[in-house]
Amino acid sequence: MSTPSTDDLPEPDQAAPSEPPPEPAPPVPPAATSGAGTPLVLLHAFPLDGRMWAPQVEALAGHYQVIVPDLRGFGAARDQAVEQAGMDLLADDVARLLDDRGLDRVVLGGLSLGGYVALALMRRHAERVSGLVLLDTKATSDSDQAREDRLKMAERVLAEGNGFVPEAMLPKLLGETSREHRPELVSKVAALIREQPPAAIAGAQRGMAARPDTTDVLASIGVPTLVVTGEEDAVAGPEVGRDLAAGIPGARFLLVEEAGHLSNLEQPEIVNEALLDFLAPLWV
């Protein structure tokens, strides 16, 4: 009987191939919740966070469950920043938040960036939405110049920090009336911008630059919809708002006087009244 050679024996410390580590679960956006009843999810604008909805939370939480998430990188989600926060990614984040909260359907509202995300969610998860509020937003994609400007800001904010961002964004965010006559609001919005990390600003700008046109989604929206636009909105003005509402079957349109892009902060009483009127017949 022959003795096996050492070449035929397994190496004593040779380990079996290990399984690759599982992919980490996608994060759930942090979200503040106030009140009870029909759930209303409000998605914030760029480059702010959920605190911009404070006047609406105060007015609505006595009647509704108001849920205000922070999108990737912003506010309490600063550790969730990504290189490019695409609209589909953010929409899936919101759907995951609904799963986490055990909510089948909600009324969904979004302003500017939040509106882009809301339209992406209508394309990907329409069954989760029972009512839609689109404020100071649009369904069209960026022009070449707007896309280039977004990418330039993304590069600059990562190189220099966010110190220049308030000065660059305030004329776009606030209407002329607010900038001239509401210095406390100007200071409040500037302070919110300064609190946002450069990585969040860069990721959102890249994501918005890459967003597709969602005009084809509008005709398929089959839930009650309210479109709100500030009369002085320099980003998505009255004609943009009217066109958006005209593309959605049965949508209502509200033009808010003496308000720019942040109509909810510039004329909170008018926006709150419109939301209460819109929400009253909606039960989830």
Short mmCIF file of the C-alpha atoms (twelve columns), coordinates in Angstrom:
data_MODEL
# 
_entry.id   MODEL 
# 
loop_
_atom_site.group_PDB 
_atom_site.id 
_atom_site.type_symbol 
_atom_site.label_atom_id 
_atom_site.label_alt_id 
_atom_site.label_comp_id 
_atom_site.label_asym_id 
_atom_site.label_seq_id 
_atom_site.Cartn_x 
_atom_site.Cartn_y 
_atom_site.Cartn_z 
_atom_site.pdbx_PDB_model_num 
ATOM 1   C CA . MET A 1   0.000   0.000  0.000   1 
ATOM 2   C CA . SER A 2   1.535   3.276  -1.106  1 
ATOM 3   C CA . THR A 3   1.661   6.347  1.056   1 
ATOM 4   C CA . PRO A 4   0.053   9.450  -0.516  1 
ATOM 5   C CA . SER A 5   2.503   12.186 -1.361  1 
ATOM 6   C CA . THR A 6   2.318   15.508 0.409   1 
ATOM 7   C CA . ASP A 7   1.285   17.071 -2.906  1 
ATOM 8   C CA . ASP A 8   -2.051  15.202 -2.676  1 
ATOM 9   C CA . LEU A 9   -2.908  16.466 0.815   1 
ATOM 10  C CA . PRO A 10  -4.938  19.678 1.366   1 
ATOM 11  C CA . GLU A 11  -3.119  22.668 2.716   1 
ATOM 12  C CA . PRO A 12  -3.828  22.771 6.456   1 
ATOM 13  C CA . ASP A 13  -4.721  26.466 6.479   1 
ATOM 14  C CA . GLN A 14  -6.522  26.604 3.128   1 
ATOM 15  C CA . ALA A 15  -9.986  28.038 3.861   1 
ATOM 16  C CA . ALA A 16  -13.102 27.472 1.798   1 
ATOM 17  C CA . PRO A 17  -14.072 30.465 -0.330  1 
ATOM 18  C CA . SER A 18  -16.134 32.889 1.771   1 
ATOM 19  C CA . GLU A 19  -19.449 34.378 0.680   1 
ATOM 20  C CA . PRO A 20  -19.270 38.071 -0.248  1 
ATOM 21  C CA . PRO A 21  -20.759 40.302 2.434   1 
ATOM 22  C CA . PRO A 22  -24.391 41.198 1.790   1 
ATOM 23  C CA . GLU A 23  -25.163 44.576 0.307   1 
ATOM 24  C CA . PRO A 24  -26.229 47.060 3.000   1 
ATOM 25  C CA . ALA A 25  -29.946 47.751 3.048   1 
ATOM 26  C CA . PRO A 26  -30.901 51.037 1.375   1 
ATOM 27  C CA . PRO A 27  -31.487 53.724 3.981   1 
ATOM 28  C CA . VAL A 28  -34.861 54.987 5.123   1 
ATOM 29  C CA . PRO A 29  -35.016 58.778 5.052   1 
ATOM 30  C CA . PRO A 30  -35.238 60.378 8.491   1 
ATOM 31  C CA . ALA A 31  -38.617 62.060 8.842   1 
ATOM 32  C CA . ALA A 32  -40.379 64.191 11.431  1 
ATOM 33  C CA . THR A 33  -44.020 63.313 12.071  1 
ATOM 34  C CA . SER A 34  -46.662 65.558 13.624  1 
ATOM 35  C CA . GLY A 35  -50.351 64.962 14.186  1 
ATOM 36  C CA . ALA A 36  -52.603 62.026 13.300  1 
ATOM 37  C CA . GLY A 37  -55.106 61.101 10.636  1 
ATOM 38  C CA . THR A 38  -54.773 61.072 6.856   1 
ATOM 39  C CA . PRO A 39  -51.029 61.005 6.127   1 
ATOM 40  C CA . LEU A 40  -49.521 63.905 4.179   1 
ATOM 41  C CA . VAL A 41  -45.870 63.630 3.071   1 
ATOM 42  C CA . LEU A 42  -44.131 66.912 2.216   1 
ATOM 43  C CA . LEU A 43  -40.880 66.877 0.216   1 
ATOM 44  C CA . HIS A 44  -38.567 69.855 0.564   1 
ATOM 45  C CA . ALA A 45  -36.891 72.123 -1.974  1 
ATOM 46  C CA . PHE A 46  -33.216 72.504 -2.865  1 
ATOM 47  C CA . PRO A 47  -30.983 73.399 -1.076  1 
ATOM 48  C CA . LEU A 48  -33.038 73.268 2.129   1 
ATOM 49  C CA . ASP A 49  -34.410 70.542 4.382   1 
ATOM 50  C CA . GLY A 50  -37.713 69.546 5.932   1 
ATOM 51  C CA . ARG A 51  -37.746 72.515 8.292   1 
ATOM 52  C CA . MET A 52  -38.907 74.701 5.403   1 
ATOM 53  C CA . TRP A 53  -42.367 73.167 5.928   1 
ATOM 54  C CA . ALA A 54  -42.708 74.479 9.502   1 
ATOM 55  C CA . PRO A 55  -45.650 76.816 8.716   1 
ATOM 56  C CA . GLN A 56  -47.543 73.976 7.054   1 
ATOM 57  C CA . VAL A 57  -46.821 71.517 9.873   1 
ATOM 58  C CA . GLU A 58  -48.147 74.022 12.392  1 
ATOM 59  C CA . ALA A 59  -51.317 74.627 10.389  1 
ATOM 60  C CA . LEU A 60  -52.067 71.043 9.351   1 
ATOM 61  C CA . ALA A 61  -50.903 68.783 12.193  1 
ATOM 62  C CA . GLY A 62  -54.118 69.376 14.125  1 
ATOM 63  C CA . HIS A 63  -56.032 67.646 11.326  1 
ATOM 64  C CA . TYR A 64  -53.572 65.364 9.529   1 
ATOM 65  C CA . GLN A 65  -50.524 63.188 10.068  1 
ATOM 66  C CA . VAL A 66  -47.830 65.385 8.514   1 
ATOM 67  C CA . ILE A 67  -44.635 63.515 7.602   1 
ATOM 68  C CA . VAL A 68  -41.612 65.589 6.556   1 
ATOM 69  C CA . PRO A 69  -38.553 63.633 5.404   1 
ATOM 70  C CA . ASP A 70  -35.078 64.976 4.725   1 
ATOM 71  C CA . LEU A 71  -33.825 63.910 1.300   1 
ATOM 72  C CA . ARG A 72  -30.377 62.400 0.737   1 
ATOM 73  C CA . GLY A 73  -27.651 64.441 2.408   1 
ATOM 74  C CA . PHE A 74  -29.871 67.253 3.692   1 
ATOM 75  C CA . GLY A 75  -30.788 68.034 7.286   1 
ATOM 76  C CA . ALA A 76  -30.929 64.909 9.425   1 
ATOM 77  C CA . ALA A 77  -30.010 62.780 6.374   1 
ATOM 78  C CA . ARG A 78  -26.509 64.233 6.034   1 
ATOM 79  C CA . ASP A 79  -24.951 60.784 6.414   1 
ATOM 80  C CA . GLN A 80  -27.017 59.513 3.454   1 
ATOM 81  C CA . ALA A 81  -25.421 61.800 0.851   1 
ATOM 82  C CA . VAL A 82  -24.527 60.235 -2.487  1 
ATOM 83  C CA . GLU A 83  -22.498 61.465 -5.449  1 
ATOM 84  C CA . GLN A 84  -25.623 61.805 -7.602  1 
ATOM 85  C CA . ALA A 85  -29.022 61.905 -5.929  1 
ATOM 86  C CA . GLY A 86  -31.180 60.956 -8.898  1 
ATOM 87  C CA . MET A 87  -34.914 61.524 -8.819  1 
ATOM 88  C CA . ASP A 88  -35.696 57.804 -9.082  1 
ATOM 89  C CA . LEU A 89  -33.375 57.072 -6.157  1 
ATOM 90  C CA . LEU A 90  -35.097 59.719 -4.038  1 
ATOM 91  C CA . ALA A 91  -38.550 58.491 -5.075  1 
ATOM 92  C CA . ASP A 92  -37.644 54.944 -4.050  1 
ATOM 93  C CA . ASP A 93  -36.365 56.326 -0.738  1 
ATOM 94  C CA . VAL A 94  -39.778 57.879 -0.110  1 
ATOM 95  C CA . ALA A 95  -41.551 54.630 -1.010  1 
ATOM 96  C CA . ARG A 96  -39.281 52.832 1.463   1 
ATOM 97  C CA . LEU A 97  -40.227 55.380 4.122   1 
ATOM 98  C CA . LEU A 98  -43.891 54.561 3.531   1 
ATOM 99  C CA . ASP A 99  -43.100 50.863 3.893   1 
ATOM 100 C CA . ASP A 100 -41.229 51.563 7.119   1 
ATOM 101 C CA . ARG A 101 -44.212 53.482 8.493   1 
ATOM 102 C CA . GLY A 102 -46.722 50.885 7.339   1 
ATOM 103 C CA . LEU A 103 -48.491 53.382 5.055   1 
ATOM 104 C CA . ASP A 104 -50.123 51.984 1.935   1 
ATOM 105 C CA . ARG A 105 -51.177 55.338 0.477   1 
ATOM 106 C CA . VAL A 106 -50.527 58.989 1.286   1 
ATOM 107 C CA . VAL A 107 -51.232 62.448 0.009   1 
ATOM 108 C CA . LEU A 108 -47.909 63.583 -1.446  1 
ATOM 109 C CA . GLY A 109 -46.669 67.147 -1.751  1 
ATOM 110 C CA . GLY A 110 -43.405 68.458 -3.128  1 
ATOM 111 C CA . LEU A 111 -41.918 71.881 -3.847  1 
ATOM 112 C CA . SER A 112 -39.288 72.364 -6.559  1 
ATOM 113 C CA . LEU A 113 -36.850 69.438 -6.037  1 
ATOM 114 C CA . GLY A 114 -39.585 67.841 -3.943  1 
ATOM 115 C CA . GLY A 115 -41.934 68.162 -6.906  1 
ATOM 116 C CA . TYR A 116 -39.439 66.458 -9.210  1 
ATOM 117 C CA . VAL A 117 -39.270 63.590 -6.713  1 
ATOM 118 C CA . ALA A 118 -43.059 63.477 -6.421  1 
ATOM 119 C CA . LEU A 119 -43.421 63.134 -10.198 1 
ATOM 120 C CA . ALA A 120 -40.777 60.394 -10.231 1 
ATOM 121 C CA . LEU A 121 -42.739 58.608 -7.514  1 
ATOM 122 C CA . MET A 122 -45.911 58.923 -9.597  1 
ATOM 123 C CA . ARG A 123 -44.086 57.165 -12.419 1 
ATOM 124 C CA . ARG A 124 -42.652 54.406 -10.226 1 
ATOM 125 C CA . HIS A 125 -45.085 54.006 -7.306  1 
ATOM 126 C CA . ALA A 126 -48.352 55.682 -8.341  1 
ATOM 127 C CA . GLU A 127 -50.385 53.188 -6.328  1 
ATOM 128 C CA . ARG A 128 -48.964 54.707 -3.117  1 
ATOM 129 C CA . VAL A 129 -50.464 58.163 -3.753  1 
ATOM 130 C CA . SER A 130 -54.073 59.211 -3.106  1 
ATOM 131 C CA . GLY A 131 -53.625 62.927 -3.733  1 
ATOM 132 C CA . LEU A 132 -50.868 65.132 -5.153  1 
ATOM 133 C CA . VAL A 133 -49.709 68.694 -4.458  1 
ATOM 134 C CA . LEU A 134 -47.069 70.171 -6.769  1 
ATOM 135 C CA . LEU A 135 -45.659 73.518 -5.675  1 
ATOM 136 C CA . ASP A 136 -43.345 75.703 -7.743  1 
ATOM 137 C CA . THR A 137 -42.061 72.830 -9.851  1 
ATOM 138 C CA . LYS A 138 -42.135 71.571 -13.425 1 
ATOM 139 C CA . ALA A 139 -42.198 68.361 -15.423 1 
ATOM 140 C CA . THR A 140 -39.691 69.406 -18.076 1 
ATOM 141 C CA . SER A 141 -35.996 68.583 -17.894 1 
ATOM 142 C CA . ASP A 142 -33.258 71.212 -17.686 1 
ATOM 143 C CA . SER A 143 -32.034 73.243 -20.617 1 
ATOM 144 C CA . ASP A 144 -28.412 72.729 -21.588 1 
ATOM 145 C CA . GLN A 145 -27.457 75.964 -19.811 1 
ATOM 146 C CA . ALA A 146 -29.320 75.062 -16.617 1 
ATOM 147 C CA . ARG A 147 -27.708 71.625 -16.620 1 
ATOM 148 C CA . GLU A 148 -24.265 73.148 -17.053 1 
ATOM 149 C CA . ASP A 149 -24.913 75.639 -14.228 1 
ATOM 150 C CA . ARG A 150 -25.944 72.818 -11.878 1 
ATOM 151 C CA . LEU A 151 -22.803 70.823 -12.594 1 
ATOM 152 C CA . LYS A 152 -20.628 73.902 -12.096 1 
ATOM 153 C CA . MET A 153 -22.191 74.535 -8.695  1 
ATOM 154 C CA . ALA A 154 -21.654 70.891 -7.749  1 
ATOM 155 C CA . GLU A 155 -17.950 71.171 -8.522  1 
ATOM 156 C CA . ARG A 156 -17.565 74.550 -6.856  1 
ATOM 157 C CA . VAL A 157 -19.349 73.650 -3.619  1 
ATOM 158 C CA . LEU A 158 -17.144 70.588 -3.160  1 
ATOM 159 C CA . ALA A 159 -14.030 72.686 -3.792  1 
ATOM 160 C CA . GLU A 160 -14.956 75.803 -1.805  1 
ATOM 161 C CA . GLY A 161 -17.703 74.857 0.646   1 
ATOM 162 C CA . ASN A 162 -21.222 76.274 0.693   1 
ATOM 163 C CA . GLY A 163 -20.437 79.880 1.644   1 
ATOM 164 C CA . PHE A 164 -21.336 81.216 -1.812  1 
ATOM 165 C CA . VAL A 165 -24.581 79.234 -2.152  1 
ATOM 166 C CA . PRO A 166 -27.000 81.574 -0.312  1 
ATOM 167 C CA . GLU A 167 -26.028 84.536 -2.475  1 
ATOM 168 C CA . ALA A 168 -26.344 82.406 -5.613  1 
ATOM 169 C CA . MET A 169 -29.686 80.847 -4.668  1 
ATOM 170 C CA . LEU A 170 -31.680 83.537 -2.829  1 
ATOM 171 C CA . PRO A 171 -32.652 85.476 -5.999  1 
ATOM 172 C CA . LYS A 172 -33.985 82.215 -7.422  1 
ATOM 173 C CA . LEU A 173 -35.750 81.050 -4.265  1 
ATOM 174 C CA . LEU A 174 -37.442 84.236 -3.047  1 
ATOM 175 C CA . GLY A 175 -39.528 86.663 -5.051  1 
ATOM 176 C CA . GLU A 176 -38.723 90.339 -5.352  1 
ATOM 177 C CA . THR A 177 -41.381 91.269 -2.788  1 
ATOM 178 C CA . SER A 178 -39.880 88.963 -0.183  1 
ATOM 179 C CA . ARG A 179 -36.307 90.052 -0.862  1 
ATOM 180 C CA . GLU A 180 -37.252 93.723 -0.517  1 
ATOM 181 C CA . HIS A 181 -39.770 93.641 2.324   1 
ATOM 182 C CA . ARG A 182 -39.183 90.446 4.365   1 
ATOM 183 C CA . PRO A 183 -35.578 90.595 5.594   1 
ATOM 184 C CA . GLU A 184 -36.290 88.098 8.369   1 
ATOM 185 C CA . LEU A 185 -37.375 85.511 5.791   1 
ATOM 186 C CA . VAL A 186 -34.301 86.201 3.670   1 
ATOM 187 C CA . SER A 187 -32.099 85.617 6.741   1 
ATOM 188 C CA . LYS A 188 -34.008 82.463 7.687   1 
ATOM 189 C CA . VAL A 189 -33.648 80.884 4.242   1 
ATOM 190 C CA . ALA A 190 -29.964 81.865 4.030   1 
ATOM 191 C CA . ALA A 191 -29.329 80.237 7.408   1 
ATOM 192 C CA . LEU A 192 -31.043 77.013 6.302   1 
ATOM 193 C CA . ILE A 193 -28.907 76.913 3.167   1 
ATOM 194 C CA . ARG A 194 -25.695 77.408 5.145   1 
ATOM 195 C CA . GLU A 195 -26.539 74.373 7.278   1 
ATOM 196 C CA . GLN A 196 -26.621 71.995 4.302   1 
ATOM 197 C CA . PRO A 197 -23.443 69.963 3.630   1 
ATOM 198 C CA . PRO A 198 -21.578 70.518 0.356   1 
ATOM 199 C CA . ALA A 199 -21.947 66.812 -0.488  1 
ATOM 200 C CA . ALA A 200 -25.743 67.110 -0.307  1 
ATOM 201 C CA . ILE A 201 -25.796 70.200 -2.512  1 
ATOM 202 C CA . ALA A 202 -23.494 68.604 -5.088  1 
ATOM 203 C CA . GLY A 203 -25.379 65.308 -5.143  1 
ATOM 204 C CA . ALA A 204 -28.752 66.992 -5.589  1 
ATOM 205 C CA . GLN A 205 -27.478 69.290 -8.333  1 
ATOM 206 C CA . ARG A 206 -26.083 66.337 -10.263 1 
ATOM 207 C CA . GLY A 207 -29.309 64.425 -9.792  1 
ATOM 208 C CA . MET A 208 -31.462 67.317 -10.978 1 
ATOM 209 C CA . ALA A 209 -29.172 67.923 -13.951 1 
ATOM 210 C CA . ALA A 210 -29.685 64.314 -15.027 1 
ATOM 211 C CA . ARG A 211 -33.434 64.164 -14.433 1 
ATOM 212 C CA . PRO A 212 -35.562 63.166 -17.412 1 
ATOM 213 C CA . ASP A 213 -38.581 64.989 -18.767 1 
ATOM 214 C CA . THR A 214 -41.677 63.670 -16.966 1 
ATOM 215 C CA . THR A 215 -44.302 65.412 -19.093 1 
ATOM 216 C CA . ASP A 216 -45.483 62.006 -20.310 1 
ATOM 217 C CA . VAL A 217 -46.418 61.085 -16.736 1 
ATOM 218 C CA . LEU A 218 -48.910 63.924 -16.319 1 
ATOM 219 C CA . ALA A 219 -51.797 62.498 -18.342 1 
ATOM 220 C CA . SER A 220 -51.631 59.252 -16.348 1 
ATOM 221 C CA . ILE A 221 -52.077 60.957 -12.971 1 
ATOM 222 C CA . GLY A 222 -55.466 59.810 -11.765 1 
ATOM 223 C CA . VAL A 223 -55.652 61.322 -8.293  1 
ATOM 224 C CA . PRO A 224 -56.836 64.766 -7.140  1 
ATOM 225 C CA . THR A 225 -54.040 67.237 -7.824  1 
ATOM 226 C CA . LEU A 226 -53.325 70.806 -6.770  1 
ATOM 227 C CA . VAL A 227 -50.646 72.865 -8.545  1 
ATOM 228 C CA . VAL A 228 -49.364 75.965 -6.711  1 
ATOM 229 C CA . THR A 229 -47.076 78.586 -8.269  1 
ATOM 230 C CA . GLY A 230 -45.709 81.854 -6.962  1 
ATOM 231 C CA . GLU A 231 -46.473 84.834 -9.167  1 
ATOM 232 C CA . GLU A 232 -42.848 86.004 -8.847  1 
ATOM 233 C CA . ASP A 233 -41.271 82.570 -9.251  1 
ATOM 234 C CA . ALA A 234 -38.148 83.011 -11.390 1 
ATOM 235 C CA . VAL A 235 -37.573 79.246 -11.765 1 
ATOM 236 C CA . ALA A 236 -41.028 77.804 -12.479 1 
ATOM 237 C CA . GLY A 237 -43.234 80.814 -13.112 1 
ATOM 238 C CA . PRO A 238 -46.971 81.203 -13.717 1 
ATOM 239 C CA . GLU A 239 -46.988 79.876 -17.283 1 
ATOM 240 C CA . VAL A 240 -44.976 76.831 -16.237 1 
ATOM 241 C CA . GLY A 241 -47.432 76.189 -13.417 1 
ATOM 242 C CA . ARG A 242 -50.460 76.607 -15.665 1 
ATOM 243 C CA . ASP A 243 -48.984 74.234 -18.238 1 
ATOM 244 C CA . LEU A 244 -48.249 71.681 -15.515 1 
ATOM 245 C CA . ALA A 245 -51.818 71.843 -14.229 1 
ATOM 246 C CA . ALA A 246 -53.252 71.698 -17.757 1 
ATOM 247 C CA . GLY A 247 -51.405 68.441 -18.388 1 
ATOM 248 C CA . ILE A 248 -52.938 66.662 -15.370 1 
ATOM 249 C CA . PRO A 249 -56.581 65.587 -15.691 1 
ATOM 250 C CA . GLY A 250 -58.773 67.644 -13.359 1 
ATOM 251 C CA . ALA A 251 -55.890 69.441 -11.635 1 
ATOM 252 C CA . ARG A 252 -56.578 72.690 -9.802  1 
ATOM 253 C CA . PHE A 253 -54.213 75.643 -10.181 1 
ATOM 254 C CA . LEU A 254 -53.440 78.345 -7.624  1 
ATOM 255 C CA . LEU A 255 -51.360 81.428 -8.401  1 
ATOM 256 C CA . VAL A 256 -49.923 82.952 -5.227  1 
ATOM 257 C CA . GLU A 257 -49.371 86.699 -5.426  1 
ATOM 258 C CA . GLU A 258 -46.260 88.337 -3.963  1 
ATOM 259 C CA . ALA A 259 -44.488 84.982 -3.746  1 
ATOM 260 C CA . GLY A 260 -41.520 83.531 -5.559  1 
ATOM 261 C CA . HIS A 261 -40.208 79.965 -5.679  1 
ATOM 262 C CA . LEU A 262 -40.740 79.270 -1.962  1 
ATOM 263 C CA . SER A 263 -44.433 80.137 -1.991  1 
ATOM 264 C CA . ASN A 264 -45.082 78.106 1.157   1 
ATOM 265 C CA . LEU A 265 -42.747 80.352 3.164   1 
ATOM 266 C CA . GLU A 266 -43.475 83.625 1.400   1 
ATOM 267 C CA . GLN A 267 -47.267 83.391 1.696   1 
ATOM 268 C CA . PRO A 268 -47.859 80.632 4.268   1 
ATOM 269 C CA . GLU A 269 -51.420 81.662 5.145   1 
ATOM 270 C CA . ILE A 270 -52.568 81.461 1.522   1 
ATOM 271 C CA . VAL A 271 -50.810 78.139 0.919   1 
ATOM 272 C CA . ASN A 272 -52.086 76.681 4.195   1 
ATOM 273 C CA . GLU A 273 -55.670 77.642 3.361   1 
ATOM 274 C CA . ALA A 274 -55.337 76.076 -0.085  1 
ATOM 275 C CA . LEU A 275 -53.926 72.866 1.395   1 
ATOM 276 C CA . LEU A 276 -56.683 72.605 4.002   1 
ATOM 277 C CA . ASP A 277 -59.320 73.131 1.317   1 
ATOM 278 C CA . PHE A 278 -57.693 70.555 -0.963  1 
ATOM 279 C CA . LEU A 279 -57.180 67.957 1.753   1 
ATOM 280 C CA . ALA A 280 -60.650 68.175 3.319   1 
ATOM 281 C CA . PRO A 281 -62.351 65.679 0.970   1 
ATOM 282 C CA . LEU A 282 -59.390 63.290 0.834   1 
ATOM 283 C CA . TRP A 283 -59.415 60.299 3.180   1 
ATOM 284 C CA . VAL A 284 -56.773 57.579 3.083   1 
# 
